[in-house]
Amino acid sequence: MRSDYDVAVVGYGPVGQMAAILLGRMGYEVVVLERWPELYPRPRAVHYDDEIARIFQRIGISGRLAPITEPATTYEWKNAAGQTLLLLDRSEPGRSGWPAATMFTQPQLEQLLDETAKALGSVDVQQGWEVSDLHDAGDRVHLTVRRGAGGGRDWAPTGEQRTVTAAWAIGCDGANSLVRERMGTPVEDLGFVFDWLIADTVPRDPGLLAGVNLQRCDPARPTTLVSGGPGRRRWEWMLLPGETRREVENAEFVWRMLEQSGVGEADVELERFIVYTFRARWAERWRAGRLLLAGDAAHLMPPFAGQGMCSGIRDAFTLAWHLDLVLKGQAHESTLDAYTTERRGHLQHAIAMSVELGKVICISDPAEAAARDAILLAAAADPATGSIEPPAPSLGPGVHDGAPGEEPGAAGSLFPQASARVGGRSCLLEETLGDGFTLYALDADPRGLLSATAAAYLETLGASFLAVTDELDETGAYRAWFESSDCTVALVRPDFYVFGTASSPEQTDELVCRLESALQKPAIREEIPTG
Ligand SMILES: Cc1cc2nc3c(=O)[nH]c(=O)nc-3n(C[C@H](O)[C@H](O)[C@H](O)COP(=O)(O)OP(=O)(O)OC[C@H]3O[C@@H](n4cnc5c(N)ncnc54)[C@H](O)[C@@H]3O)c2cc1C
């Protein structure tokens, strides 16, 4: 371990891994400090969405993910009588060009991210080192780290201690984050608290319950049954009022639950089981001076929408490019406050959706369940009921043209990715683009729309320029997006969100000017609590 780095990442769960990979790919000297000597072995997340698959594409691991993932084409919610209350169709690719829902097991993903991080020369992964204290000294963050040995409850300090400094520290240190505590940020808690017993099983016949992704909204025992990636099935049972962890967290109880679903020891191997408490909360401020937060350290949500880790990976992805521009002197430090407001706005949407889904399933009162069923069955039978899925969330206020309080438009929303014809072959378009900003223009060379000054500015940011022609846009997805967004030019940020749009050369030049000003002083009109 050296004594000084550009960035210290505290915690090496999937979010810390992603932050380290992204910053390491940009060439920064990154140290990762992780308490446990080994990766966390227990499966938690089982689902990621198409936007996360697109981020995995960006870091070049899509091909290696294929053997450890499987798409889910449906997510069905049934009542105790087996009637369908909700059916979410996931058979079409999402806006990012990847399957809308992919199932996996978290330890296998973390293993792959670990190998990816450690292959980067500038990333120094230090497992078995706990950050016991840290403080922001103004120009550097000072972190006290102590070595420990053993896993879980057996972890104990060995007595070896060091100090490490870094220009920035990112707390990816999970739900009980020390970095969040040191930042003193207020935490908003929605008071949604439910205990669930989670069990991971390996069917002896891989075809057993294959393709089933189900919420059984039975007030006698709300139950989740989903894929845990190829060859695995995940079961989750809500603890009923009055039930204790001690009563349910044992193999006898788990087998009883499985047998009630017609699954016995002859059918599956029981991999592990554990009770988790699902909560809904977020930190109000994700930056204080040189300290930053991402992932579970910044927010927690119940897993019904499968968005906890996904949100954390989005945090790391958005934070990495903001921090890159700040470190290069191309953006003012206040864009890191925009990181909070952008991501927190998006995150609150994910939490609200998870809690709403949780309210549907976490009902143990038969009368309440009957009332819920009546509403959902009536909605399902009514052809006038549109999609029950909320529109895709946009960023909160920050480095984009979307104005707070106004109807969400293209600015601040996720730009699509689709299949394209490039150099005589079909591929996902971003395989052919750089990692920075991209200026897309419909039927025109984007450089031709820019003044020399604006073009030079985008060049300094390492932007890509792309003319969207019919030949390239083989599915018509990009043309359809420009038409529905009522524009012909889109300036897209490194995290795939739209900075802003234009429809003429003058407007395109103004768009680039607004980017330059936003990177110096983002328009964050809301207050960020100071702690
Ligand atoms: C049952 C369940 C199901 C879920 N399903 C989904 C799903 O389907 N999809 C989804 O997107 N999300 C899901 N989630 C959420 C997802 O698992 C978490 O959001 C994700 O693991 C958070 O990653 P993280 O890196 O932020 O934190 P963690 O994975 O918790 O990692 C934090 C790391 O920081 C380390 N650390 C803590 N303090 C220190 C310190 N002082 N010094 C050094 N190291 C430290 C810890 O040892 C740990 O390794 C689920 C969660 C649960 C419990």
Ligand as a Chemical Component Dictionary entry (heavy atoms), coordinates in Angstrom:
data_LIG
# 
_chem_comp.id                   LIG 
_chem_comp.type                 NON-POLYMER 
_chem_comp.pdbx_formal_charge   0 
_chem_comp.three_letter_code    LIG 
# 
loop_
_chem_comp_atom.comp_id 
_chem_comp_atom.atom_id 
_chem_comp_atom.alt_atom_id 
_chem_comp_atom.type_symbol 
_chem_comp_atom.charge 
_chem_comp_atom.model_Cartn_x 
_chem_comp_atom.model_Cartn_y 
_chem_comp_atom.model_Cartn_z 
_chem_comp_atom.pdbx_ordinal 
LIG C1  C1  C 0 -32.256 -9.962 -0.096 1  
LIG C2  C2  C 0 -31.753 -8.875 -0.967 2  
LIG C3  C3  C 0 -32.071 -8.875 -2.315 3  
LIG C4  C4  C 0 -31.604 -7.873 -3.144 4  
LIG N1  N1  N 0 -31.941 -7.892 -4.465 5  
LIG C5  C5  C 0 -31.482 -6.929 -5.273 6  
LIG C6  C6  C 0 -31.725 -7.009 -6.673 7  
LIG O1  O1  O 0 -32.324 -7.960 -7.164 8  
LIG N2  N2  N 0 -31.224 -6.010 -7.469 9  
LIG C7  C7  C 0 -30.506 -4.971 -6.949 10 
LIG O2  O2  O 0 -30.108 -4.095 -7.725 11 
LIG N3  N3  N 0 -30.223 -4.902 -5.635 12 
LIG C8  C8  C 0 -30.678 -5.859 -4.790 13 
LIG N4  N4  N 0 -30.342 -5.834 -3.472 14 
LIG C9  C9  C 0 -29.480 -4.742 -2.956 15 
LIG C10 C10 C 0 -27.993 -4.992 -3.201 16 
LIG O3  O3  O 0 -27.593 -6.251 -2.734 17 
LIG C11 C11 C 0 -27.201 -3.891 -2.512 18 
LIG O4  O4  O 0 -27.761 -2.657 -2.882 19 
LIG C12 C12 C 0 -25.732 -3.906 -2.922 20 
LIG O5  O5  O 0 -25.072 -5.056 -2.460 21 
LIG C13 C13 C 0 -25.031 -2.679 -2.313 22 
LIG O6  O6  O 0 -23.705 -2.664 -2.754 23 
LIG P1  P1  P 0 -22.656 -1.684 -2.053 24 
LIG O7  O7  O 0 -21.377 -1.950 -2.744 25 
LIG O8  O8  O 0 -23.201 -0.314 -1.987 26 
LIG O9  O9  O 0 -22.598 -2.179 -0.533 27 
LIG P2  P2  P 0 -22.119 -3.572 0.052  28 
LIG O10 O10 O 0 -22.285 -4.658 -0.934 29 
LIG O11 O11 O 0 -22.809 -3.711 1.365  30 
LIG O12 O12 O 0 -20.562 -3.390 0.277  31 
LIG C14 C14 C 0 -20.053 -2.533 1.286  32 
LIG C15 C15 C 0 -18.645 -2.999 1.620  33 
LIG O13 O13 O 0 -18.023 -2.035 2.453  34 
LIG C16 C16 C 0 -17.228 -2.712 3.403  35 
LIG N5  N5  N 0 -17.022 -1.821 4.549  36 
LIG C17 C17 C 0 -17.951 -1.314 5.389  37 
LIG N6  N6  N 0 -17.378 -0.498 6.292  38 
LIG C18 C18 C 0 -16.052 -0.474 6.009  39 
LIG C19 C19 C 0 -14.935 0.190  6.587  40 
LIG N7  N7  N 0 -15.073 1.016  7.635  41 
LIG N8  N8  N 0 -13.713 -0.019 6.044  42 
LIG C20 C20 C 0 -13.546 -0.845 4.979  43 
LIG N9  N9  N 0 -14.571 -1.512 4.409  44 
LIG C21 C21 C 0 -15.810 -1.314 4.905  45 
LIG C22 C22 C 0 -18.057 -3.934 3.745  46 
LIG O14 O14 O 0 -17.248 -4.958 4.321  47 
LIG C23 C23 C 0 -18.628 -4.312 2.389  48 
LIG O15 O15 O 0 -17.824 -5.250 1.719  49 
LIG C24 C24 C 0 -30.802 -6.835 -2.617 50 
LIG C25 C25 C 0 -30.464 -6.835 -1.257 51 
LIG C26 C26 C 0 -30.924 -7.850 -0.439 52 
LIG C27 C27 C 0 -30.530 -7.844 0.994  53 
# 
loop_
_chem_comp_bond.comp_id 
_chem_comp_bond.atom_id_1 
_chem_comp_bond.atom_id_2 
_chem_comp_bond.value_order 
_chem_comp_bond.pdbx_ordinal 
LIG C1  C2  SING 1  
LIG C2  C3  SING 2  
LIG C2  C26 DOUB 3  
LIG C3  C4  DOUB 4  
LIG C4  N1  SING 5  
LIG C4  C24 SING 6  
LIG N1  C5  DOUB 7  
LIG C5  C6  SING 8  
LIG C5  C8  SING 9  
LIG C6  O1  DOUB 10 
LIG C6  N2  SING 11 
LIG N2  C7  SING 12 
LIG C7  O2  DOUB 13 
LIG C7  N3  SING 14 
LIG N3  C8  DOUB 15 
LIG C8  N4  SING 16 
LIG N4  C9  SING 17 
LIG N4  C24 SING 18 
LIG C9  C10 SING 19 
LIG C10 O3  SING 20 
LIG C10 C11 SING 21 
LIG C11 O4  SING 22 
LIG C11 C12 SING 23 
LIG C12 O5  SING 24 
LIG C12 C13 SING 25 
LIG C13 O6  SING 26 
LIG O6  P1  SING 27 
LIG P1  O7  DOUB 28 
LIG P1  O8  SING 29 
LIG P1  O9  SING 30 
LIG O9  P2  SING 31 
LIG P2  O10 DOUB 32 
LIG P2  O11 SING 33 
LIG P2  O12 SING 34 
LIG O12 C14 SING 35 
LIG C14 C15 SING 36 
LIG C15 O13 SING 37 
LIG C15 C23 SING 38 
LIG O13 C16 SING 39 
LIG C16 N5  SING 40 
LIG C16 C22 SING 41 
LIG N5  C17 SING 42 
LIG N5  C21 SING 43 
LIG C17 N6  DOUB 44 
LIG N6  C18 SING 45 
LIG C18 C19 SING 46 
LIG C18 C21 DOUB 47 
LIG C19 N7  SING 48 
LIG C19 N8  DOUB 49 
LIG N8  C20 SING 50 
LIG C20 N9  DOUB 51 
LIG N9  C21 SING 52 
LIG C22 O14 SING 53 
LIG C22 C23 SING 54 
LIG C23 O15 SING 55 
LIG C24 C25 DOUB 56 
LIG C25 C26 SING 57 
LIG C26 C27 SING 58 
# 
